[in-house]
Amino acid sequence: MYSKHFKLQRSEAYTSMLLLLGSMFAALLGMTTAQMEGDPCQKQNYKGICTEASKCTDLPYSMAQLGLKRRDISRCGFTTFEEIICCPTLSIPTTTIKTRADDRPAVRACNEIDELLQPLLTPHILGGTPVELGEYPHMVAIGLTDTDGAVEYNCGGTLISKSYVLTAAHCLVTRQIPVTVRMGVVNFTDTEQMKAVVEIKIKKVHLHPDYTSANVYNDVGLLELEEEVTYTNNVFPTCLYTDSKDPPANSVLYVTGWGVINRSTRVKSDVLLKARQTIVDNLKCNESYVDNGLTRRNRDGIIASQMCAHDPGLTKDACQGDSGGP
């Protein structure tokens, strides 16, 4: 029988469902690579080996010897924790460069993003709760308005191209109308940050054709923007998870959002927060939902197109206002 230590409390399981079934497609964004660590890489100005940025210890020396500038150091991909860069080698690699024959649109788009992104040579260290400016440049706050015209940022999203934001469908079919997106800031009360905020109106809403509010399946939506985004260090798209295999159970993910931080007062955070989550096997997750009576809107259980995650300590989770975000 399923261990009692794993069981989620009702409220925690429910809030996990809100985010994870609505937007786990985005929560895995940081777990794919265009090229794997250890692969040879050949860029325009040099050859090298794909290496985690923190392990490319001879980078300054190699750049000086090869006459490279920071903008010349290209990106192979990324892991959950940091970027993989093409670390220059002063000798020519003898290994044959691997190529990938996957022509799926998501893979092509991811490769284009990799080519555009300038690497952060000092990787961010994950672990704290507040998010640094530029740490998640794909993070979007979605502004929705009621009949009074006031805009409330009640959902999150993920920038995936110059014109589209990925989010949860249930964020887009409420009594409130999605009207704008906000990017490029992590603290809404920081006057200096807000001077550089990027706000773009929403042109059109696209819902998954099989989505219905009666259940939690196909909870995917796209926001088409009225104008293209200009990429900066603080506004930049991220890749969809393109690996054909699901990440294994116990893999670590991070959820981010400006959602509710106090269930009693319903106060939302003005600062972008992140919380560490661990992937749970779908079979165990289904057992937990059944044990806690949380099957009304997911009568088919957690299906193959969905993923489940939680905080083993039951202290950190997504909440209302975080829905749709990565």
C-alpha positions in Angstrom: 0.0 0.0 0.0 1.1 3.5 -0.7 3.2 5.0 2.1 1.4 7.5 4.3 4.5 9.7 4.3 3.9 10.5 0.7 0.2 11.5 0.9 -0.5 15.1 0.1 -2.7 17.2 2.2 -5.9 18.2 0.4 -5.1 21.8 -0.1 -1.5 21.1 -1.2 -2.6 18.4 -3.6 -5.2 20.7 -5.1 -2.9 23.6 -5.6 -0.3 21.3 -7.1 -3.0 20.2 -9.5 -3.8 23.8 -10.5 -0.3 24.4 -11.6 1.1 21.1 -12.6 -1.8 19.9 -14.7 -2.2 23.4 -16.2 1.4 24.2 -16.9 3.8 21.3 -16.2 4.6 21.6 -20.0 6.5 24.8 -19.0 7.9 23.5 -15.7 10.3 21.2 -17.6 11.7 24.0 -19.8 15.1 23.9 -18.1 15.8 20.2 -18.6 16.6 19.9 -22.3 19.7 20.5 -24.3 20.4 21.2 -28.0 23.7 19.4 -27.5 24.7 17.3 -24.5 27.5 18.0 -22.1 30.7 16.4 -23.4 29.7 16.8 -27.1 32.2 18.4 -29.4 31.0 21.8 -30.6 32.0 23.9 -33.6 31.1 27.5 -33.6 31.9 30.3 -36.1 35.1 31.4 -34.5 36.4 28.3 -32.7 36.0 24.6 -31.7 35.3 23.3 -28.2 33.6 20.9 -25.9 30.1 21.4 -24.5 30.7 22.0 -20.8 28.8 23.4 -17.8 29.8 27.1 -17.5 31.2 26.6 -14.0 33.5 23.8 -15.2 35.0 25.8 -18.1 37.8 27.0 -15.8 40.3 27.9 -18.5 37.8 30.1 -20.3 39.5 33.5 -19.8 42.9 32.0 -20.9 41.3 30.3 -24.0 39.5 33.5 -24.9 42.7 35.5 -24.8 44.7 33.0 -26.8 42.0 32.7 -29.5 41.1 36.4 -29.5 37.5 35.8 -28.5 35.1 38.1 -26.8 32.2 37.2 -24.5 29.7 37.5 -27.3 31.7 34.8 -29.2 31.1 32.2 -26.5 28.2 30.2 -27.7 25.7 28.1 -25.9 25.2 24.3 -26.4 22.1 24.1 -24.2 21.4 23.9 -20.5 20.8 21.6 -17.5 18.3 22.1 -14.7 20.9 24.1 -12.8 23.1 26.0 -15.3 24.0 26.6 -18.8 26.2 24.4 -21.0 28.5 26.5 -23.1 30.9 25.7 -25.9 34.1 25.7 -23.9 37.0 26.6 -26.3 39.8 24.1 -26.8 43.1 25.2 -28.1 43.6 21.9 -29.9 41.2 20.6 -32.5 38.8 18.0 -31.2 39.2 14.6 -32.9 35.7 13.3 -32.1 33.1 13.5 -34.8 30.4 16.1 -34.0 27.0 14.5 -33.3 24.0 15.7 -35.2 20.4 15.4 -34.3 17.9 14.4 -37.0 14.8 15.6 -35.0 13.0 18.1 -37.2 10.1 18.7 -34.8 9.1 22.4 -34.7 9.8 22.6 -31.0 13.3 21.3 -31.4 14.0 23.7 -34.3 12.7 26.6 -32.2 14.8 25.5 -29.2 17.9 25.5 -31.4 17.2 29.0 -32.6 16.8 30.2 -29.0 20.1 28.5 -28.1 21.9 30.4 -30.9 20.5 33.8 -29.8 21.1 33.5 -26.1 24.4 34.9 -24.7 25.6 32.7 -21.9 25.8 33.8 -18.3 29.4 32.9 -17.4 28.5 33.2 -13.7 25.6 30.8 -13.4 22.8 31.6 -11.0 22.7 29.5 -7.8 19.3 28.0 -7.2 18.1 27.5 -3.7 16.8 30.8 -2.2 13.2 31.8 -2.5 13.4 35.2 -4.1 14.3 35.3 -7.8 17.1 37.5 -9.2 16.4 39.9 -12.0 17.3 38.0 -15.2 17.2 34.6 -13.6 14.0 33.6 -15.4 13.8 36.0 -18.3 11.0 33.9 -19.9 8.7 34.6 -16.9 5.5 36.5 -17.8 2.7 37.9 -15.6 -0.7 37.9 -17.3 -3.0 40.9 -16.7 -6.7 40.3 -16.7 -9.5 42.9 -16.4 -13.0 42.8 -15.1 -15.9 45.1 -16.1 -14.4 47.9 -14.0 -11.3 48.1 -16.2 -8.8 47.4 -13.4 -6.0 45.0 -14.4 -5.1 42.2 -12.0 -2.1 39.9 -12.6 -3.7 36.7 -11.6 -1.8 34.2 -13.7 1.6 33.4 -15.0 3.0 32.4 -18.4 6.1 31.5 -20.3 7.6 33.5 -23.2 8.3 30.9 -26.0 8.9 33.2 -29.0 8.7 36.9 -30.0 4.9 36.7 -30.4 3.6 33.9 -28.1 3.2 33.2 -24.4 2.4 29.7 -23.1 0.0 29.5 -20.2 -2.9 27.4 -18.8 -6.3 27.4 -20.5 -8.1 27.8 -17.2 -6.5 31.2 -16.8 -8.2 32.4 -20.0 -11.8 31.3 -19.6 -12.7 33.1 -16.4 -15.0 36.1 -16.0 -11.9 38.2 -16.3 -10.5 39.0 -19.8 -6.8 38.6 -20.5 -5.6 42.0 -21.9 -1.9 42.4 -21.3 1.4 40.7 -20.4 4.2 42.0 -18.2 7.8 41.0 -18.5 11.3 42.1 -17.6 10.8 42.6 -13.9 10.7 40.4 -10.8 9.6 43.0 -8.2 6.5 45.0 -9.0 7.2 47.4 -6.1 10.8 48.2 -7.2 10.6 51.6 -8.9 13.9 51.2 -10.7 12.9 47.8 -12.2 9.5 49.1 -13.2 11.1 51.8 -15.3 12.2 49.1 -17.6 9.0 46.9 -17.5 7.8 45.5 -20.8 4.0 45.5 -21.2 2.4 44.3 -24.4 -1.3 44.0 -25.2 -2.8 40.6 -26.1 -4.0 40.2 -29.7 -5.6 36.8 -29.5 -6.2 33.9 -27.2 -5.8 30.3 -28.4 -7.1 27.4 -26.4 -6.4 23.7 -26.8 -9.3 22.4 -28.9 -10.1 19.7 -26.5 -10.0 21.8 -23.3 -13.1 22.0 -21.1 -13.4 23.5 -17.7 -15.2 20.4 -16.5 -11.9 18.6 -16.1 -8.1 19.3 -15.8 -7.0 17.7 -19.1 -5.6 19.6 -22.1 -5.3 22.7 -19.9 -3.1 24.5 -22.4 -3.4 28.0 -23.8 -1.4 30.4 -26.0 -1.5 34.2 -26.0 -0.7 35.9 -29.3 0.8 39.3 -28.7 -0.1 42.5 -30.6 3.6 43.3 -31.2 6.8 41.3 -31.2 9.0 41.2 -28.1 12.5 42.8 -28.2 14.9 40.3 -26.5 17.1 41.6 -23.7 18.9 40.1 -20.7 15.7 40.3 -18.7 13.2 39.3 -21.5 14.1 36.1 -23.4 12.1 33.0 -24.4 12.8 29.5 -23.2 12.6 26.1 -24.9 9.9 23.6 -24.6 10.9 20.2 -23.2 11.7 18.3 -26.4 13.1 15.0 -25.1 10.9 12.1 -26.1 11.4 10.5 -22.7 9.9 11.9 -19.5 12.3 12.9 -16.8 12.6 10.2 -14.1 10.9 10.3 -10.8 12.7 12.4 -8.1 14.0 14.8 -10.7 14.0 18.3 -9.3 12.0 21.1 -10.9 11.3 24.7 -9.8 7.9 26.5 -10.0 7.8 30.2 -10.2 5.1 32.8 -9.7 3.7 35.9 -8.1 0.8 34.0 -6.5 -0.9 33.8 -3.1 1.6 33.5 -0.3 -0.9 33.4 2.6 -4.1 31.3 2.3 -5.8 33.2 5.1 -5.4 36.7 3.8 -5.1 35.8 0.1 -2.3 38.3 -0.2 -0.2 37.8 -3.4 3.5 38.3 -3.7 4.9 41.5 -5.4 8.2 39.6 -5.8 8.7 36.6 -8.1 9.2 33.6 -6.0 10.4 30.1 -6.8 9.9 26.7 -5.0 11.7 23.4 -5.4 9.5 20.5 -6.4 10.3 16.8 -7.1 8.7 14.7 -9.8 6.5 11.9 -8.6 5.7 8.7 -10.4 2.2 9.0 -12.0 1.1 5.7 -10.3 1.9 7.0 -6.9 0.4 10.4 -7.7 -2.8 8.7 -8.7 -2.9 6.8 -5.5 -2.5 10.0 -3.6 -5.3 11.7 -5.4 -7.7 8.8 -4.8 -6.8 8.6 -1.1 -7.5 12.3 -0.7 -10.8 12.3 -2.7 -9.4 14.6 -5.4 -10.8 12.8 -8.5 -13.9 14.9 -9.3 -12.2 16.8 -12.1 -9.7 14.2 -13.2 -11.8 11.1 -13.4 -9.3 9.4 -15.7 -6.5 10.0 -13.2 -3.1 11.4 -14.0 -2.7 10.4 -17.6 0.4 10.0 -19.8 0.3 13.5 -21.1 0.5 14.9 -17.6 3.1 15.0 -14.9 3.0 15.2 -11.1 5.3 16.9 -8.7 5.4 18.0 -5.0 7.6 19.2 -2.2 8.5 16.2 -0.1 8.5 18.4 3.0 5.0 19.7 2.2 6.0 23.2 2.9 6.4 24.7 -0.6 3.9 24.7 -3.4 2.2 26.7 -6.1 -1.0 28.5 -5.2 -3.8 30.6 -6.8 -2.1 33.2 -9.0 0.8 30.9 -9.9 -1.4 29.0 -12.5 -0.1 29.0 -16.0 3.5 29.8 -15.0 6.5 27.6 -15.4 
